[in-house]
Amino acid sequence: MLTPKTAGGPATGKLKKVLGLAFGLAIVVGGTIGVGILRAPASIAAVLPSPGLILLCWVLIGLYILLTASSYAELTTMMPKAGGAYNYIQRAFGPYAGFINGWFDFVSNAIAPAYFCIVIGEYCSLLFPVLKPFSSAVSIGFLTLFTAINLPGVKSGSLTQQLTSAIKILLFLVLIAGCFLSPHTHAEGLVRPLAKGSLLLGAVRALQLINGAYDGWMSVSFFAEEDKDPGKNIPKSYLIGALTVMVLYLLINAAILWVLPIDFIAGAPLVASDAASVAFGKWSSDFVVIIAVFSLISILNAYIMIPPRILFGMGRDGFFLRSGAKVNKGGTPYVSLLLCYALSFILILVSSFEQLFGLGVFFMDMVFIFAFLSLIRLRKKEPDLPRPYKAWGYPYTTYFALVASIVLFVVFAIGDRVSLVIFLGANAVLWGMYHGVVKKGLSRVGA
């Protein structure tokens, strides 16, 4: 049963303020850079005719992320509470908007661990073929292992995130250096005819793919309540983290384009493996698989930690079960963590949730739209609210981020009608839940 907070707040425990800048950077970098960067260059090379245009698109989306991160930094430091965007949306537009966006945010993040575990299982089968018949068991094993790491307390999850993110960056730097130091370059013939469609359509498709590769940059927002000094650490985590990801993405693409011709890249399913083969020799295929596994392990740990924080915040505010806000001595919302584990366990066994994953992207974009609207509304509604950090270039940068998010949502709606129908259905269900259960409970305590 959904129950609201009491006047004095539920005796459910408190999150621990033990996180700092190192974790903030690790969660932004580790929660963003995944195996997609190893695959995306091929799809982008198939729709753009030259390295210059490819790198330009990566720069444009990187700058867009920096602008959006600046707006998010203002919101997060203004309300450093667990759960991320739904807190700002609730403050700006009321409980109902906060309720539906909180659940949208949860769904888009909660399905990710199962997806990552399944892909990790597939990559482990490449390294150890004997494991191929047991890929589902391997996936569940990774899910169980990282849930167990995070269950005792936030410190173990934080240390794991920092370690795996550092290893991931190091492995990518080895790949980048190997490519640039290789004597086998392709400085000639770098431009090829566009295979099909117009340049504009190709650029739009490339920007969509690159935007997807940046998903996760807002991860630090979910942990603001656990940061020792959110006013200082959160903006640095957003901006330095996003800039680090942007530079790494540019270097990875430039390194691949340095050793491989663009027409070859366009037809390579795992182009990073081909680039590594040129740089290090045939043995390097396993090296790229190891990079992929560490990329996924780091991002898996991040997404094991994120959804429970959303449930914790919503449970505390009466938007979820009261027990979801229970915290153990180590600072982990353990009931929410175990519920998320059960959900991921089921999704791994079903192993056919591509539609759900696409739907998650759909939901996430709606959360972005409301988050940027919240910043605009709160600037007008509560101008005196303490803001340790203010978005650079406001209002222009925030309006730009808002318009870009709306355009992406419209593109998703046109291109994925099934997700649109599910999205509208989810809105109807959440409307019924809110007005049938949550609103009545909130009104009883004067919320």
N, C-alpha and C positions, 0 to 999 in steps of 0.2 A: 504493500500500500504506500502510495506517495504521501508523505507527511511533511508539513512545513516546520520551519524552525520555531522554537519557542521564543518568548520575549527575551529570555536571558541567553539564548543560544543553546544548542544541544551539547551535552557533555560527551562529546565524541572524540576528543583529543585534538592536538594542534600539530600542524606541520612544523618541521624544524627549520630554522633559518641558518643553514649551514653551507649553502651554495654560494659560489663567487664567480668571478669573471672567467676563470679557467673552465668551469662547467658550462657557463653560458656560451662560450666560443665552441666548446666541444659539441654541445647539443645543436647549435646552428649548423656547424659544418658536418657533424656526424648524422644529423637528421635530414640533411639535404642531399649530400653527395652519395648516390647509390649506384646500382649497376646500370642505370639508364644512360649515364655518360659514356659507358663502354659500347652502347648500342646506338644511341641517338645520332652520332656523326654519319653513319651510313644512310639513315633515312633522310637526313638533311642534305647530304651530298646528292641524293637522288632528285631533289627538287630545286637545288640552286647550282648555277653553272661555274662558280669560281670560288676559290678560298677566301678572297677578299670579302665577297658577299656573305659567306658563311660566318666569318669572324665578326663582321659588322652586326649580324643578327644576334650573335652571342653577346656582343657589347651592349646592344640596345636593350635586350631583356635584362642584362646585368644592371644597367643604369635604372631601369624600371623597378627592379627589386630593391635597389638602394633607396629610391624615393618612397616606395611603399613601406620599407622597413623603418624609415624615419617617422612616418605617420604612426606606425604601430608602436614605435618606441615612446611616443608621447602618450598614447593610450595606456600602455603597460605600466609606465612609471606613474601615471596619474592614478591608476587603480591596480596596485600590485597584489592581485588576488589570484588564487589558484583557479584554473579552469579556462583562462584565456579570454577570447573575444566576447563570450556571452555576458561577461561582467560589464563591459563597456556598453554593449547593446542594451542590456537591461537598464542601465543608468540613464541612457539617452531616450529609449523608446518604451520603457515599461516592462513588466514581468512577462507578458505574453511573447513579445519579440525576443526577450532573453531566453525564454523557455524553448521556443522552436529552434533558435539558432544554436543553443547549447546542445540540443539533440542532433542537429545537422553536423555540428563540429565533432561530436562524439562518434557518430557513425562513420564519418569520413576518416577518422583516425583509428577507430577500433578494428576496422577490417584489414588494416595494413599489416599487423604482425603475422596473420595467417598467410597472407600473400608472400611476405618476405621469407617466412619459414619454408614454404613450399619451394621457392626458388633456391634457397640455400640447400635444401635436400637434393634438388636437381644438379646443382654444381658439385656437391660432395660426391654424387654418383659419377661425375666426370673424372674427379680425382681418384676415386676408389670404385671402379666398376662393380665390385662385389656387392656394393651397397644398393645397386639399382633396384632390385626387387623390394627393398625396404625403405624407399624414399619417403613414404608417409611417416614411418616410424622415426626416421632421422629428423624430419620436420617437427614432429611432436617432441622429440628429444631436445631440439634447440629451443622450442617454445618453453618447455619445462625448465631447462637449465637457466634461461635468462629471467624467467619469472622467479625462480628460486634465488637468483642473485639479488633481485630487487626486493624480495619479500622482507628480509631482516631490517632494512632501513634505507634511507635515501643516500647515505654515504657510500654504500657498496655499489649502488647503481651509478652514482656520480663518478666514482673511480673507474668503473668499467667503461663508462662513456668516454672519459678522457683518454684512457689507454687505447681503446679500439679506434677512436678518431685519430689519434696521433699515428698509430700504425698504418691506418688507411692513407693518410696524407703522405707518409714516408714512402709507401709502396707506389703511389701515383707519381711522386717526384722521381723515383728510380726509373719508372717507365718513361717519363718525360725526358730525363737526362739521357737515357739510352737512345731514344729516337734522335735527339738533337746532336748527339755525338756520333751517330752512325754515318759512315761514308756514303751510304746509299741514299741519295736524296733525289727529289723530283722537282728541281727548280724550273724545268722547262715543261711546256704543255700543260700548264696549270688550269687553263680555261677550256671548258668543253661546251658544245652546244647544249641548250636546254632540251631535255629528253621529250617532255610533253607538258602542255599547259603553259600559261603565261608566267612571266617572271613575278608578277604581283601575287598570283595564287601560290607560287612556290615559296615566296617570302612569308606569306601568311601561314602556310603550313609549317615552315621552319620555325617561326616565332611560337607557334602553338607547342611544338615539340620541345623547344628550349624552355618555355615556361613550365612545362611539366617536369623537366629536369631540375628546376629550382624549387619544386614543391618541398616544404619542410623548413623554409627559412624562418618561419614565425614560431618555431618550436619553443624558444625561450620564454614566450608569453605564458605558457602553462605552468612555469615554475617560479613566477615572480614573487609569490608569497614566501618561497623558501630561500630567496636571495638575501644575503646579509646586508647589502647596500644596493637595493634595486635602482635608486635614482642615478647612481653612477655606473653600475655594472650592466644594467639592461641595455641602455643605448649603445654602449661599447660592444656588447655581445651581438646586437643586431647589425650594426654598421661594419665593424671589423670582420664579423663572421660572414656577412653577405659579400664584402669586398674580397675576402679570402676565397670564397667559393667562385666568385666571378673570375679572379685571376687564375685559379686552378683550371677552371673550365676552358678559358682561353688558351692556356698553355697546353692542355691535353689535346685540344683540337689542332693547334698549331703544330704540335709534335707529330700527330697522325698525318697531317697534310705535308709535313716535311719529308716523310719517308714513303708515302704512298700516293700514287696519282689519283686524282679526284674521280675518274671514271671507275677505277677499281674500288674505291671506298664506297661508291654508290651501290655496289653489288655485294658487299661483304656483310654477313649477318652479325659477326662479332669483330668489327674492324680493329679494335684494340689488340686482339690476338694476332692479327696479320701485321700490325705495326711492330709489335714486340718481336715477332719472328724475324723481321728485317733487322731490328736493333740487336737482338741477343741470340738469334738462331732458333732452330726448330724446337728446342727444349722449352722455349718460353711460353708455349701454350698453357702449360700448367701454372706458370707464373701469373698469367692473366686471370686464370680461374681463381687463384689464391687472392688476387686483388679483388675480384668480384665477391668472394666469400667474406673477406674482411669489410668490404663496403656494406654488404648486407648485414653482417653481424653488428656493426656500429649503428646502422639505421634501425635494426631490429630492437636493440637495447633502448634507443630513443623512443620508439613507438610502443614498447612495453611500459615505459614510464608515463607517457602522455595521457592515454585515455583514462586511467584511474584518477588523475588530477581533475579531469573534467567532471567525472562522476562525483568526486569528493565535493567540488564546488557546488554542483547542482543538488547533491544530497543535503548539504548545509543550508542551502537557500530554499529547500522545500520542493525542488523540481525532480527529485529522485528519492529512493528509499533512504530513510534516515541512517540506516546502517552503512550506506555508501560513504558516509563522512567519518567513519571510525578510523582512527590512526593508531598504529602500534608504537611501542617505545622508540623504535628507530626512525619514526617519522614517515612511515609508508601507509597510505590509505589501503590497508590490506584486504578489506572486504571488496572494494572496488577492483583491486588488482586481481583477486581470485575470480571475480565475475568476468573480467575481461579475458582471463586465461581460459575459462570455460567456453566463452564465445569463440575465441580463436581456435581452440581445440576442435570444436564442431565444424568450423569453416574449413579447417585442414582436412578433416575426414570427408566432407562434401566435395572439396577441391574443385568446385565449378562455380566460382563467384566473380567471374570477370565483369558481369553486369553490375554487381555490387561495387566493384572497384571503380568502374566508370562513374557509377552513381555517387561515389564518395567525392570524386573531383567536382561533380555537379554541385553537391551540397557545399563543399568548401568554398566555391566561388561565391555562392550566396552569402556565406558568412563574411567574406571579404567585403562585399558590397555594403552590408549593414555595418561592418566595423568602420569603414571610411565615412559612411553617413553619420555614425556616432560621433566621430571626431568633429565633424562640421557642426552637428547639432549641439554638442557639449561646449564648443567654443562660444556659441551664441547663448545657450541656456544657462551655463555656469561659467562665466568668464573668469571668476575669481577662484575657481577650483585650483588647488596647488598643482603645478605642472613642473616637476624637476627638469623635464626636457621638453622642448617644443619642436614640432616638426619643421625641418628646414624647408624654406620656400613656400610655407603655407600662405594662402589657400591653394595656390596653383598646383603644387605637387600633389596635394590630397585630391583635388578635383580630377587631376590627370589619372591618378590611380583608380579613382571611382569610375570614371568613364571607361578606362581600359578593362576593368573588371566586369562592367555591364556588357561591353562588347563581347568579351569572352563568354559570358553567360548566354547571350543571344546565339553565338556560334554553337555552343554546346547544345542548346535547345533545338536548333535547326538540324544539327548533325546527329543527334541522339534522341529520337522521339520517345523511345522506350523509357529512358531515364527521366524525360520530362513528365511522362504520365505517372511514373513512380513518385517523382518529386511532388507533383500536385496531390497524389493520393496520400503521401506522407504528411503534407500540410493539413489535409482534411482529418487524418487520424490524430495528429498532434493538437489540432483545434478542439476536437472532441475530448481528448485527455485533459487539456488545460481547463476548459469550461466545465467539464463533468467532475473533475477530481481536484486538480491543483488550485484553481481559483477559489473554490469553496474553502479549502484548507487554509490558504493564505488569508482570506477575509476573516477567518475566525481568530487570527492572532494580530489583525490589523496591519498586515504586510502590504 
